[in-house]
Amino acid sequence: MTAVKRNQETELKPCSNKDIQPGIHEIPFDEYLADPCPEPSFSSDVANAIVNRSPRHAWYRHPRLNPVRPKKQSAVMDIGKIAHLCFLERVVDVGMDSRIVVIDAEDYRTNDAKAKRDEAHQNGLVPVLEKQHELILCIGAASQHAWDACSELQGLFDDWKTERSVLWTEDQAGTLWCRSRPDLISDNHTIIVNYKITGMSAEPDEFGSGYLIRGGYHVQAYNHCRGIEQLTGVQTKYIWMVQEDYPPYDCSFIGMSPSLRALAEAQWEHAFAIWQECLESGKWPGYPNRVCWVDAPGWQLKKWEERPEALDTDATFDAMKRIGDFVT
């Protein structure tokens, strides 16, 4: 693996890829992840890495700039992939789907189970334990029921494009490529829906004010919208369908408000400007090469200043002395 040293800049020579035109394409998921654009392309993953970490993190995670990076695989990710298939493609029996390998084992602790799991991943398939079959069926049934019951989306499933790869350029020369892959795009391009499955709460206020921002989903949403709008000229609305991966597998529908979109747009443009500079220079700086002094958060200072009288220092020491006297 290419070594990336902290507090230094990484130089690279981007590789070329097959020729493809801007548009909304049907491309296999693995090819999309590998980046099918003629030049290394900007994505929400890149944007979030730059905004929340550094340009070097974006370089490390990019499939074209750092093709030897290790691929992330986990049982949780596999369940998420199958849940997407159940919802987006209405897969009913995962055991009959050629993309899914059902492994007859209690867990992945045995060498045989590990070998079958790794073989499935190497062949581009999704492994799942036999005992998780019922779990996936419950998740799939609940997601389909929730979609059909949503008043704003009722009866629209047949009119959606599923998992299309959206590729576009941001400059007149056609060299600054971007890509996105929304789960669902309405036939008239006015609505985008992205399905998320979570082990946390899907309650709209809790998810929307917490993990949605921390996970960078708002930047991903803006990237989805920007690609469609650049290609079609149609203004889009964005909705997250969030499902809990535990009983009763409930779902919520959360829309991106104008203020959230404005924040996402500002962060996207900030990241894209840095991406462009790094591509031109071939240098991808990491964290600052200096001491960064951390201030106490204002809310923590306020909380300390407003602490109860019972926590006063003198009172605390007096109480501790009395306890000591009692013990001795």
URJOBEL-V18985 format. One line per field, one symbol per residue. ss: DSSP state (@ for helix, = for strand, . for the rest). phi: phi as a letter, one per 30 degrees, with the letter a starting at -180 (. if undefined). burial: b if it has 24 or more other C-alpha atoms within 12 Angstrom, else e. A space follows every 50 residues. Layout:
ss->???
phi->???
burial->???
This chain:
ss->.........=............===...@@@@@........=.@@@@@@@ @@..@@@@@@@.............@@@@@@@@@@@@@@.....@@@...= ===.......@@@@@@@@@@@@...====@@@@@@@@@@@@@@@@@@@@. ......@@@===..=====.......====...===....========.. ...@@@@@@.@@@@..@@@@@@@@@@@@@@@@....========...... =====..@@@@@@@@@@@@@@@@@@@@@@@@..=.............@@@ @@@@@...@@@.@@@@@@@@@@@@@@@.
phi->.ddcddibcccabeddbddacelcccbeedddddidddbecdbdddeddd dcbaeddddddddcdbdcddddbaddddddddddddddchdccddcdddc cdcdadacddddddddddddddciccdadeddddeddddddddddddddd ddceicddcccchcccbaccbddiccdbbabddbbdecidbcbbcbcbdc dceeddddccdedddidddedddddddddddcicdccbbcccbdcbecid bbbbcddeddddddddddddddddeddddddicbdcdedadcdcddeedd dddddcddedceeddddddddddddddd
burial->eeeeeeeebbbbebeeeeebebbbbebeeeebbbbbbbbbbbbbbbbbbb bbebbbbbbbbbbbbbeeeeeeeeeeebbbbbbbbbbbbbbbbbbeeeeb bbbeeeeeeeeeeeebbbeebeeebbbbbeebbebbbbbbbbbbebbeee eebeeebeebbbbbbbbbbbeeeebbbbbbbbbbbbeebbbbbbbbbbee bbbbeebbeeebbeebbbbbbbbbbbbbbbbeeeebbbbbbbbbbeeebb bbbbbbeeebbeebbebbbebbebbbebbeeebbbbeeeeeeeeeeeeee eeeeeeeeeeeeeeeeeeeeeeeeeeee
